[in-house]
Amino acid sequence: MRMAMPLIAAQLLQMGNGLCDSLVAGRLGREALAASGIGASLWFFSSLLCIGLMAGLSPILSALIGQRRRAEIGHFFRQGLWLAITVGVGAMVLVLSILYLLPYSGIQPELLPLMRQYLLGAVGSLPAFAVVMACRNVCEATGVTRPVLLVTTLGLLINIAGNLTLGLGWLGFPRLGLAGIGLTTTLVMFCMAAALLMLLHRHDFKRYQLFSGFDRPDAVRIKQILHLSVPIFFTLLFEAGLFIATMVQMGILGTLEAGSHLIAISVTSFCYMLPLGLSFALTARVGRIHGRLEEIAANSSEQRQEKLKALQLEALKLRICSGLLLTLLMALATSILILLLRLPVTRLYTPDVELQVFASRLMLYAALFQLSDAAQVSLLGMLRGLQDTRLPMLINAFSYWVVAFALGYFSAHHLGFGADGLWAGLICGLTVAALLLAYRLHSQVSKIALSRTA
């Protein structure tokens, strides 16, 4: 929890950036609010490249710490920075390609210039965002997570100031509208990247020699990172695609369903930050044990191996059980809060009584949704710590699209259950994912135990 709490708080503050952008865009008008919402979704979609393709760094660094190969950590981090710059530029190209295709998308013509303003301002943030993700992975792997919280807090403060000055023209600054909000996003990311790089020079990180030299791009190390990162990226893509597809289906059903779903899924997304932050810590904790087991197998005598492996196997099981227990407690707490506060929360979003009633009904599903959603993200985190990402990717692809989407679509459109059917599909899909991931984790731990007794 010491590792996870700053990460959880940072995730919640990161959501505050999106809220700030929406509030300021709302002051610019209805069209600006709609354009910023769509533009932010497109930016987030492109940023998945940065999030996913950098995510393999944490389990690799955690394993190196467990193996006591600290000299290697700096080399991998510097290769991670090369990869981050490359991935960030790739994400920029993706955004610019989307901009080129926007006129053919069917979006209302009056929104297109506003979206273009926002995205042209925000596109430069992606390389810096990728560097932020590389630095964040170092903090997660080493267990020194407070810098992530400090820098995210700094980013939120800069975002508020930038949106008010560049977006709304306060304090005599030019009123740039959505272009100002986009430019603020770029400013925030560059400031966060610079601050994190400075904090990684602190004494807490000196032992890892992060900046001990200059390394040219190393294809072997970058390939090792991508070996874990590419499946993680596709896992994120499958998940994001599922929720976007569900939102589209709600829009087909009607404005009442779409508005109610937006309220329920916003509350769920906020609650999801708790197990998500915990999963990052679990990746690092399990990753260290994984590295320690590999170090024991390579450098110990047979008799000593048996004893040390038994101890580390028990430590691995303890971390898994503790992680699952914390996940369950978090999910139960958020489920109870949603059940108790669903009506007051819906009133905060809208004065429309019909929308409040329908949204509060969907939030009953959101309360149940917490258990399977929290379980699957924590299990994914622990499997990443064991450097197992390919089969979990396939499990999630099956669970999200073959189960969740197909079942939800059939229930909503062919059985006539509407929004209830789509939410039931989501719950079933995430439950299947959690069960299959739990089985995969059990089999991986059993394999480690068998290798000890072989």
Secondary structure, 3 states (H helix, E strand, C coil): CCCHHHHHHHHHHHHHHHHHHHHHHHHHCHHHHHHHHHHHHHHHHHHHHHHHHHCCHHHHHHHHHHCCCHHHHHHHHHHHHHHHHHHHHHHHHHHHHHHHHHHHCCCCHHHHHHHHHHHHHHCCHHHHHHHHHHHHHHHHHHCCCHHHHHHHHHHHHHHHHHHHHHHCCHHHCCCCCHHHHHHHHHHHHHHHHHHHHHHCCCHHHHHHCCCCCCCCCCHHHHHHHHHHHHHHHHHHHHHHHHHHHHHHHHHHHCHHHHHHHHHHHHHHHHHHHHHHHHHHHHHHHHHHHHHHHHHHHHHCCHHHHHHHHHHHHHHHHHHHHHHHHHHHHHHHHHHHHHHHHHHHHHHHHCCCHHHHHHHHHHHHHHHHHHHHHHHHHHHHHHHHHCCCCHHHHHHHHHHHHHHHHHHHHHHHHCCCCHHHHHHHHHHHHHHHHHHHHHHHHHHHHHHHHHHHHC
